[in-house]
Amino acid sequence: MLATLRNSLQEPQVRVALVTAVVLLVQAVLAKNVLDMELDFFSQNAPLLVFIAFLLGGSRSRSTEVAFDVAIVAVSAAVLVLYSV
């Protein structure tokens, strides 16, 4: 079972999916508890849309994976900054 988990974590889409999941959870907690706001549907799911773009893009190189990881975090941060103003 551990070997299966290790093998699945070597897939780029799994790693980007995990980053997306963590970012969505952190974004939800910060929006609810720190900003005391409820995000609209598009703002709440903006990092997920970037992940979907990664899946549709087709490129699975390490540099593409890192670029999309950064983009997911940046989109989430931008949404939270826009809501905090």
C-alpha positions in Angstrom: 0.0 0.0 0.0 2.8 2.4 0.8 4.4 1.6 -2.6 1.1 2.4 -4.3 0.9 5.7 -2.5 4.5 6.6 -3.4 3.8 5.7 -7.0 0.7 7.9 -7.2 2.6 10.8 -5.7 5.0 10.7 -8.6 2.2 11.7 -11.0 2.3 15.5 -11.7 -1.5 15.8 -11.7 -1.7 14.2 -8.2 0.8 16.6 -6.8 -0.9 19.7 -8.3 -4.3 18.3 -7.1 -2.9 18.1 -3.6 -1.6 21.7 -3.8 -5.0 22.8 -5.0 -6.8 21.0 -2.2 -4.6 22.5 0.5 -4.9 26.0 -1.1 -8.7 25.7 -1.2 -8.9 24.6 2.4 -6.6 27.4 3.6 -8.5 30.0 1.5 -11.8 28.9 3.0 -10.4 29.0 6.6 -8.9 32.5 6.0 -12.0 33.9 4.3 -14.3 32.6 7.1 -12.2 33.1 10.2 -9.9 36.0 9.4 -11.8 38.1 6.9 -15.2 37.1 8.2 -16.6 36.9 4.7 -18.2 34.4 2.5 -16.7 34.2 -1.0 -18.8 34.0 -4.1 -18.8 30.9 -6.2 -16.2 32.0 -8.8 -13.8 33.5 -6.2 -14.1 30.4 -4.0 -13.3 28.1 -6.9 -10.7 30.2 -8.8 -7.8 27.9 -7.8 -9.8 24.9 -9.0 -10.2 26.6 -12.4 -6.4 26.9 -12.6 -6.1 23.2 -11.8 -8.6 22.4 -14.6 -6.5 24.5 -17.0 -3.5 22.4 -15.9 -5.4 19.2 -16.7 -6.6 20.4 -20.0 -3.1 21.8 -21.0 -1.6 18.4 -21.4 2.0 19.2 -20.5 3.3 17.3 -17.5 6.8 18.6 -17.3 8.2 19.6 -13.9 8.5 23.2 -14.9 4.8 23.3 -15.9 3.8 21.6 -12.7 5.7 24.2 -10.6 4.3 27.1 -12.7 0.8 25.9 -12.1 1.5 25.4 -8.4 2.6 29.0 -8.2 -0.4 30.2 -10.2 -2.8 28.4 -8.0 -1.3 29.9 -4.8 -1.1 33.4 -6.5 -4.8 33.3 -7.7 -5.9 32.3 -4.2 -3.8 35.1 -2.6 -5.1 37.6 -5.1 -8.7 36.7 -4.3 -8.1 37.0 -0.6 -6.3 40.4 -1.1 -9.2 41.7 -3.2 -11.7 40.6 -0.6 -9.7 42.2 2.3 -9.8 45.6 0.7 
